[in-house]
Amino acid sequence: MKAARKSGLRQLWQHWWAARHPPLDTHLMGQRNIYILPSRPGLAFCATLGLLLLASINDQLSLGYLLTFLLTGAGLASMHNTHANLRGLNLDLQAPEPVFEGDDVQVALRLHNSGAARYGIGVHVQGAARAEIAYTDVAALSHAPLVLRYPAQRCGWQPLPTLQIVTRFPLGLFRSWSIWRPAAKVWIYPQPEEPAPPFPAQQDAAASGDISAASSLQRGQDFEGVRGYRRGDSMRQVLWKKAALSLAQGSAQLWVRETHAPVAQTLWLDWRDSAALGAANPAPRGSRLCAWLLAAERAQAPYGLRLPSGEWPPDLGPDHLSTCLQALTLHVSQHEASR
């Protein structure tokens, strides 16, 4: 009964706390979401004031009273300024770029100040060490960029962690902070295997009757003629002088060298290819497939991806690479979550 009551109180507290800090990609700090407490030096300062007051009372020292009340006034002014250093400050963020597991996620923040200058504004992931706080100053009626970094620990479509905006300005006697729960998410891809192993052996397209695969064979270096550009052609084969001449004549046609002697066929990367991927654990499989996807894109070899959840036909380009990496990441993260 007692445990159930504690659990209910904890859930009520978490619900209230989440409602007080809803997930948003902008954060305006005001009276409702700024908190302030004495820092360790501030607690020592308060203890010193108490000792000074006791000594002044005991010895009836007028100058002791004066010093105590002057220091108390300075402390109260410091508390007000520390709180005001955050009040009215507005922050927003850009959606972070995808990263690989184990690398650092970079979150680009922008601080907007509609009032007086702000100093010593720090942002960090909640729970991180004090040494990981990123600090900046914001001039009056101005803006300031800030880049926050934190390690990407799990692959998947991950939410950004809860952030804290902190300041101890001007005297460090008080610590004022605000909590920000961003709504944005970041793609964290599996860490590619290094060094990348050779591509898996492919079934011959002509022998298997796969006309679409056979027609997408890459060509060799023996010059045969000129033809119009087709999606998937290497930029190295483009005849740029002929393209410039066509542009001058009012045509936007690109021309490429037509070669023969096929050197490589369309690449299919299959999650169920145990002979090529080896390990049954999803993490090593995801790392190897990720390395192959990146290597195929660098080599400009059209590649496709087969997963139990779907199939992505061979193609090239940043959009195709992102689509394949995202599909692979979701499959790996779901596979690991279900274990």
PLY file of the C-alpha trace (Angstrom):
ply
format ascii 1.0
element vertex 339
property float x
property float y
property float z
element edge 338
property int vertex1
property int vertex2
end_header
0.00 0.00 0.00
2.80 2.39 0.93
4.75 1.54 -2.23
1.66 2.12 -4.39
1.11 5.50 -2.73
4.72 6.51 -3.40
4.40 5.40 -7.01
1.21 7.43 -7.42
2.81 10.53 -5.91
5.83 10.11 -8.19
3.60 9.87 -11.27
1.67 12.97 -10.20
4.93 14.85 -9.72
6.26 13.76 -13.13
2.99 14.71 -14.82
3.03 18.15 -13.20
6.69 18.67 -14.07
6.16 17.61 -17.71
3.16 19.94 -18.02
5.20 22.81 -16.62
7.95 22.21 -19.21
6.26 21.14 -22.48
8.50 20.04 -25.40
9.16 23.07 -27.62
11.89 24.16 -30.02
11.79 27.68 -28.58
12.25 28.62 -24.93
11.29 31.96 -23.39
12.47 32.36 -19.80
10.22 34.15 -17.33
9.02 34.01 -13.74
7.39 30.56 -14.15
10.41 28.66 -15.40
13.45 30.28 -13.76
14.76 28.85 -10.49
17.43 30.22 -8.16
19.31 28.90 -5.14
22.52 29.88 -3.32
25.66 28.32 -4.74
28.34 26.79 -2.50
30.18 30.13 -2.26
26.80 31.71 -1.58
26.14 29.35 1.34
29.58 30.18 2.75
28.75 33.87 2.29
25.47 33.45 4.22
27.29 31.60 7.01
29.84 34.44 7.20
27.04 36.99 7.46
25.53 35.01 10.30
28.83 34.94 12.18
29.33 38.68 11.62
25.85 39.39 12.95
26.37 37.24 16.05
29.74 38.86 16.75
28.25 42.35 16.30
25.38 41.55 18.66
27.71 40.02 21.24
30.22 42.90 21.25
27.76 45.68 20.36
29.89 46.79 17.39
28.19 49.50 15.35
30.71 49.10 12.52
30.05 45.36 12.63
26.34 45.98 12.07
27.18 48.35 9.22
29.45 45.83 7.53
26.93 43.00 7.97
24.04 44.97 6.49
26.17 46.29 3.62
27.24 42.76 2.69
23.65 41.54 3.04
22.47 44.26 0.66
25.19 43.32 -1.82
24.08 39.69 -1.61
20.42 40.58 -2.22
21.40 42.77 -5.17
23.46 39.88 -6.54
20.45 37.54 -6.23
18.24 39.98 -8.14
20.81 40.47 -10.92
21.43 36.73 -11.25
17.72 36.08 -11.75
17.36 39.05 -14.12
20.30 37.77 -16.21
18.01 35.00 -17.52
14.60 36.64 -17.35
13.29 37.62 -20.79
15.96 35.70 -22.73
14.60 33.67 -25.66
16.28 30.63 -27.22
15.61 28.54 -30.31
17.45 25.74 -32.09
18.01 24.30 -35.53
17.26 20.66 -36.24
20.62 18.89 -35.71
22.38 17.07 -38.53
22.46 13.25 -38.45
25.50 11.70 -36.79
26.90 8.23 -36.26
26.67 6.39 -32.98
29.57 7.36 -30.71
30.15 10.74 -32.38
29.07 14.10 -30.97
25.68 15.60 -31.75
26.00 19.32 -32.47
22.99 21.42 -31.55
23.05 24.96 -32.98
21.30 27.33 -30.57
20.48 31.00 -30.99
19.93 33.33 -28.04
17.74 36.40 -28.55
18.06 39.30 -26.12
15.45 42.06 -26.15
16.85 43.88 -23.11
20.12 44.80 -21.43
23.34 42.87 -22.02
23.54 39.36 -20.55
26.79 37.79 -19.38
27.90 34.30 -18.49
24.93 32.42 -20.00
25.67 28.69 -20.00
23.82 25.79 -21.65
24.39 22.11 -21.00
22.68 18.74 -21.07
20.88 18.13 -17.80
23.05 15.97 -15.57
26.29 16.71 -17.42
29.45 17.79 -15.63
30.08 21.48 -15.03
33.09 21.34 -17.34
30.76 20.55 -20.28
28.78 23.79 -19.99
28.99 25.99 -23.11
29.06 29.70 -22.18
28.34 32.85 -24.15
27.49 36.53 -23.68
24.61 38.30 -25.42
24.87 42.02 -26.16
21.95 44.32 -25.51
19.16 44.08 -28.14
21.16 41.49 -30.02
21.53 37.78 -30.78
24.26 35.24 -30.08
24.89 31.78 -31.56
25.94 28.88 -29.37
26.88 25.31 -30.34
26.22 22.58 -27.78
27.81 19.14 -28.15
26.97 15.86 -26.45
27.82 12.21 -27.27
25.39 10.14 -29.33
25.04 6.97 -27.29
22.20 5.04 -28.99
21.29 4.77 -32.64
17.76 5.57 -33.76
15.41 8.52 -34.21
16.28 9.98 -30.83
14.81 13.01 -29.02
17.20 15.71 -27.89
18.02 15.54 -24.17
16.67 17.98 -21.62
18.80 21.14 -21.51
19.59 23.52 -18.68
20.32 27.22 -19.10
22.39 28.44 -16.16
24.10 31.58 -14.90
26.03 32.67 -11.81
26.57 36.26 -12.88
27.57 38.65 -11.34
29.19 37.42 -8.10
28.67 33.67 -8.22
26.76 33.70 -4.91
23.60 32.35 -6.52
22.93 29.83 -9.26
19.93 30.56 -11.47
18.73 28.04 -14.04
15.89 27.13 -16.37
14.90 23.77 -17.88
14.25 23.31 -21.60
12.80 20.18 -23.20
13.36 20.49 -26.99
10.81 18.89 -29.29
13.34 18.23 -32.09
14.85 14.82 -32.75
18.10 13.68 -34.34
19.03 10.72 -36.51
21.83 8.68 -34.95
23.06 6.15 -37.52
24.96 2.96 -36.64
28.70 3.46 -36.44
30.13 2.24 -39.79
32.54 -0.66 -39.59
36.18 0.29 -40.11
37.89 -0.73 -42.24
34.93 -1.37 -44.52
34.99 -4.97 -45.83
34.65 -5.70 -49.58
31.16 -5.54 -51.03
29.18 -8.79 -50.93
29.22 -10.98 -54.03
26.31 -10.14 -56.35
24.21 -12.50 -58.39
24.75 -11.99 -62.11
21.86 -9.83 -63.35
21.72 -11.24 -66.87
21.78 -14.84 -65.64
19.01 -14.20 -63.16
16.83 -12.46 -65.72
16.74 -9.17 -63.81
16.50 -6.74 -66.74
16.39 -3.61 -64.57
19.58 -4.62 -62.79
21.30 -5.62 -66.00
20.48 -2.29 -67.59
22.05 -0.41 -64.69
25.50 -1.89 -65.08
28.29 0.65 -64.74
30.51 1.02 -67.75
34.24 0.72 -68.23
36.75 3.14 -69.72
36.74 2.15 -73.43
35.27 5.11 -75.37
32.33 4.20 -77.58
30.32 7.39 -78.23
28.25 10.17 -76.69
24.76 9.97 -75.23
22.45 12.04 -73.06
22.89 12.07 -69.28
20.90 9.47 -67.33
20.28 9.37 -63.58
23.08 7.46 -61.88
25.79 8.39 -64.39
29.12 9.40 -62.89
29.96 13.10 -62.99
33.41 12.13 -64.28
31.82 10.98 -67.56
30.07 14.32 -68.23
31.38 16.27 -71.22
31.42 19.69 -69.63
32.61 21.59 -72.72
29.78 20.15 -74.79
27.34 20.91 -71.96
28.53 24.55 -71.87
28.10 24.81 -75.64
24.56 23.41 -75.38
23.77 25.89 -72.63
25.02 28.77 -74.78
22.67 27.58 -77.55
19.73 27.62 -75.15
19.67 23.91 -74.27
20.27 22.47 -70.80
21.17 18.99 -72.07
24.07 17.16 -70.41
26.19 14.73 -72.45
28.30 11.85 -71.19
30.84 9.51 -72.73
29.27 6.18 -73.69
31.61 3.33 -72.84
31.44 -0.42 -72.98
33.17 -3.23 -71.12
30.99 -3.46 -68.01
32.98 -3.39 -64.79
30.44 -3.59 -62.00
26.75 -4.35 -61.62
24.12 -2.77 -59.45
24.78 -3.47 -55.79
22.12 -5.00 -53.55
22.71 -4.91 -49.78
20.53 -7.46 -47.99
20.02 -7.67 -44.21
19.28 -11.41 -44.54
22.56 -12.16 -46.33
24.11 -14.11 -43.45
27.10 -15.20 -45.55
28.16 -11.58 -46.07
27.08 -10.08 -42.76
28.10 -12.94 -40.48
27.06 -11.93 -36.95
23.46 -12.45 -35.86
23.62 -9.46 -33.49
21.88 -6.44 -35.09
24.59 -3.95 -34.09
27.45 -5.54 -36.13
25.10 -6.11 -39.06
23.97 -2.50 -38.97
27.57 -1.26 -38.79
28.61 -3.32 -41.82
25.59 -2.32 -43.91
26.16 1.31 -42.95
29.80 1.08 -44.10
28.72 -0.48 -47.41
26.10 2.21 -48.03
28.64 4.97 -47.50
31.26 3.22 -49.62
28.82 2.64 -52.49
27.77 6.30 -52.46
31.42 7.42 -52.53
32.13 5.05 -55.43
28.99 6.27 -57.28
27.87 2.65 -57.68
24.04 2.41 -57.73
22.94 0.47 -54.65
19.73 -0.86 -53.18
18.82 -1.98 -49.68
16.71 -4.95 -48.60
15.40 -5.16 -45.04
12.68 -7.35 -43.52
10.58 -4.18 -43.29
10.91 -3.18 -46.94
13.03 -2.76 -50.06
14.61 0.36 -51.57
15.52 0.04 -55.27
19.02 0.90 -56.52
19.74 4.60 -56.87
22.34 7.25 -56.05
22.44 10.63 -54.37
22.25 12.20 -50.90
18.47 11.70 -50.65
18.74 8.01 -51.45
21.61 7.60 -48.98
19.64 9.35 -46.22
16.56 7.23 -46.91
18.56 3.99 -46.73
20.46 5.03 -43.60
17.26 6.06 -41.84
15.51 2.81 -42.74
18.52 0.82 -41.56
18.72 2.84 -38.32
15.04 2.28 -37.51
15.36 -1.44 -38.17
18.46 -1.76 -35.96
16.95 0.26 -33.09
13.66 -1.68 -33.20
15.54 -4.97 -33.33
17.63 -4.03 -30.30
14.59 -2.74 -28.37
12.76 -6.02 -28.87
15.61 -8.14 -27.50
0 1
1 2
2 3
3 4
4 5
5 6
6 7
7 8
8 9
9 10
10 11
11 12
12 13
13 14
14 15
15 16
16 17
17 18
18 19
19 20
20 21
21 22
22 23
23 24
24 25
25 26
26 27
27 28
28 29
29 30
30 31
31 32
32 33
33 34
34 35
35 36
36 37
37 38
38 39
39 40
40 41
41 42
42 43
43 44
44 45
45 46
46 47
47 48
48 49
49 50
50 51
51 52
52 53
53 54
54 55
55 56
56 57
57 58
58 59
59 60
60 61
61 62
62 63
63 64
64 65
65 66
66 67
67 68
68 69
69 70
70 71
71 72
72 73
73 74
74 75
75 76
76 77
77 78
78 79
79 80
80 81
81 82
82 83
83 84
84 85
85 86
86 87
87 88
88 89
89 90
90 91
91 92
92 93
93 94
94 95
95 96
96 97
97 98
98 99
99 100
100 101
101 102
102 103
103 104
104 105
105 106
106 107
107 108
108 109
109 110
110 111
111 112
112 113
113 114
114 115
115 116
116 117
117 118
118 119
119 120
120 121
121 122
122 123
123 124
124 125
125 126
126 127
127 128
128 129
129 130
130 131
131 132
132 133
133 134
134 135
135 136
136 137
137 138
138 139
139 140
140 141
141 142
142 143
143 144
144 145
145 146
146 147
147 148
148 149
149 150
150 151
151 152
152 153
153 154
154 155
155 156
156 157
157 158
158 159
159 160
160 161
161 162
162 163
163 164
164 165
165 166
166 167
167 168
168 169
169 170
170 171
171 172
172 173
173 174
174 175
175 176
176 177
177 178
178 179
179 180
180 181
181 182
182 183
183 184
184 185
185 186
186 187
187 188
188 189
189 190
190 191
191 192
192 193
193 194
194 195
195 196
196 197
197 198
198 199
199 200
200 201
201 202
202 203
203 204
204 205
205 206
206 207
207 208
208 209
209 210
210 211
211 212
212 213
213 214
214 215
215 216
216 217
217 218
218 219
219 220
220 221
221 222
222 223
223 224
224 225
225 226
226 227
227 228
228 229
229 230
230 231
231 232
232 233
233 234
234 235
235 236
236 237
237 238
238 239
239 240
240 241
241 242
242 243
243 244
244 245
245 246
246 247
247 248
248 249
249 250
250 251
251 252
252 253
253 254
254 255
255 256
256 257
257 258
258 259
259 260
260 261
261 262
262 263
263 264
264 265
265 266
266 267
267 268
268 269
269 270
270 271
271 272
272 273
273 274
274 275
275 276
276 277
277 278
278 279
279 280
280 281
281 282
282 283
283 284
284 285
285 286
286 287
287 288
288 289
289 290
290 291
291 292
292 293
293 294
294 295
295 296
296 297
297 298
298 299
299 300
300 301
301 302
302 303
303 304
304 305
305 306
306 307
307 308
308 309
309 310
310 311
311 312
312 313
313 314
314 315
315 316
316 317
317 318
318 319
319 320
320 321
321 322
322 323
323 324
324 325
325 326
326 327
327 328
328 329
329 330
330 331
331 332
332 333
333 334
334 335
335 336
336 337
337 338
